[in-house]
């Protein structure tokens, strides 16, 4: 049982740190509460769906923001012009890209994706991801392409981070269960960390 | 399993809201899963779907299957608000909106679209445990006694005391927004007051059903239009649940309507002649039995014109001017024919109406003439009488328009008109009176015929006008028209049109007496034009307008000079509101054909009509109509009673003419 005790302690520490760092929020606790005998794998299920769905969403997001920059470059390279010409062309294309990026990006679409992502991440309790989404949405509303791309990266980053953490957490839970113990539930996130 | 069954199982009535049947719709799988689990935790029965369409199908397939719907706002296949509206409209179930966005604007939007509640993601279980209250609230009237005893809230759960209205989802619950159920519930009560306990909720709207309106009109007539005060009318009507305020507002609308009628009547006279041909669509409308009061009037299309004239005052004068130009083209003879046809068919055209003089003055006289007009059939006269009493000028115009046509027609050799007109006038008058103030635009009349055939004007409108000869009844039964329809029908008057349209859209106006008025209010252009093709509501209105226009245009072609002018004027006004929406094809054809075998005339008329608002439209319409005229004619004839009346009346768009319009049209056609 020491093993279990130890595992449990580790678990608690870990999850507490997650809360403290706002990777997760109270919603996650709610999810845990919903898990019961009739629904033993609830958290795992939800989290897996979250991962899957988010990957897809992020891809859509990225592609909608990227525009068709690559096309230009491909075109250029195919032409094999002289070096000087290439330089000039690159320059021109660069400018054109900047211009076209503004035109081509469908901010509404991006906004839609972000909105959905915000919804799902908040349902799971991924707080940082959610916050990043909110900021990203603001940029979208302002049609700030630069801000959008930057924050998209940030959102992506946060997502992968929280994914990592959650996977670790779930693994720990499994370990505890396998060792015969029960997963300690935090009744609620300490107020300090609640946002 | 219904809640009842569950309760039976548990052997206790205290288990509500256990077993509440919830339908959850959300495109986000995570949220959906979460929602499902949360709801299951609350011991509700959950069905989930990520497709809004699928949700609608499920709901439609069995209305009793769910008690509550929770839907996300942003969904790929359908807007959440749209779903909300549809569910509320078709199934009258409480709907809760869900969104990650807590923007107050969205919340407001949800509320205005009829959502019971708006939840923000992420959802907490505490919030969900309370949703059963919405179900209870909807069913409150039925389950008042049961619920009250157990009401104390158990926010969290299942042990809430409400008895289970297992039927919570029952579509027959008396929601306030119970438009659809109105028919089921309101048999006994004419005025369609909801049966709920007024003390516990905000006062339900009074629905002025046909019978109710009839009573009202009768009371007003008895008292005399000038002496009709709400208190006395109320006493005379002796309807339970009706308050003085209800009567007062209805009276006001009625007065306005009469005023409108009278001013339109002059124009109607002109237009009626022209429109004679086109009456069929209008006629149909008028014969629209089921339609709200006004729709029937509208049916007469012509009436719409007549109605328009009263509104002329309100409507843009340019419209009137335009109409004048159009009036010349009004086909008086046609109108006469139509009138006669319609009159015979309807038999109720007020002579005064048919004669709708193009002159406002004539119209003014009409009220009296309407009343006195021997030609007027008894049924109609009553209506007219009411008119007059209510609003002399208005009625006069309305009636005068009828007279005008008669006179005008007569002058232009439309002997037919006087006779047919009379009945038409009567008809129209009665129509007018029936419709009350709001019937400004006979448009409602036009609507009627409009619906008849292809046009499904305001769906309800048309459907309800199968019978030309019943304009009075239809008119009165107009109330029964789904509110929506009425709205659309009435929209002749821009104001009313708007209201009508709004009403229609809101789906809330079913009980609104205003609707009836709106129905009659053909003026709204929307009715005329688009209504035909589009949503029923809109179509009705537009169609009607179009019909009116057409009708109007037809008569003018007959060459009823002055009458035409007046008629045009009125029609202009009427059409003003119609403006661009004039449903060219649909309306034109029935109108044109029935009324006027001369497509050319029709065009002319249309032009006239449109001058007010959309000349181009009119002309376009006319042209289109020409083609359709032939086809429409047959239709028009049938429906025309109403229209004919109008045309005959030459602007005396007596709303009541709708029946007579058909007659008129027939007559006119024969002549032609």
HADDOCK unambig.tbl for C-alpha pairs under 7 A between the chains (distance, minus, plus):
assign (segid A and resid 46 and name CA) (segid B and resid 30 and name CA) 6.16 0.50 0.50
assign (segid A and resid 49 and name CA) (segid B and resid 30 and name CA) 6.17 0.50 0.50
assign (segid A and resid 50 and name CA) (segid B and resid 30 and name CA) 6.00 0.50 0.50
assign (segid A and resid 118 and name CA) (segid B and resid 100 and name CA) 6.91 0.50 0.50
assign (segid A and resid 119 and name CA) (segid B and resid 100 and name CA) 4.88 0.50 0.50
assign (segid A and resid 119 and name CA) (segid B and resid 121 and name CA) 6.35 0.50 0.50
assign (segid A and resid 120 and name CA) (segid B and resid 28 and name CA) 6.91 0.50 0.50
assign (segid A and resid 120 and name CA) (segid B and resid 30 and name CA) 5.94 0.50 0.50
assign (segid A and resid 120 and name CA) (segid B and resid 31 and name CA) 6.12 0.50 0.50
assign (segid A and resid 122 and name CA) (segid B and resid 121 and name CA) 6.93 0.50 0.50
assign (segid A and resid 122 and name CA) (segid B and resid 122 and name CA) 5.60 0.50 0.50
assign (segid A and resid 123 and name CA) (segid B and resid 31 and name CA) 6.18 0.50 0.50
assign (segid A and resid 123 and name CA) (segid B and resid 121 and name CA) 6.54 0.50 0.50
assign (segid A and resid 123 and name CA) (segid B and resid 122 and name CA) 4.61 0.50 0.50
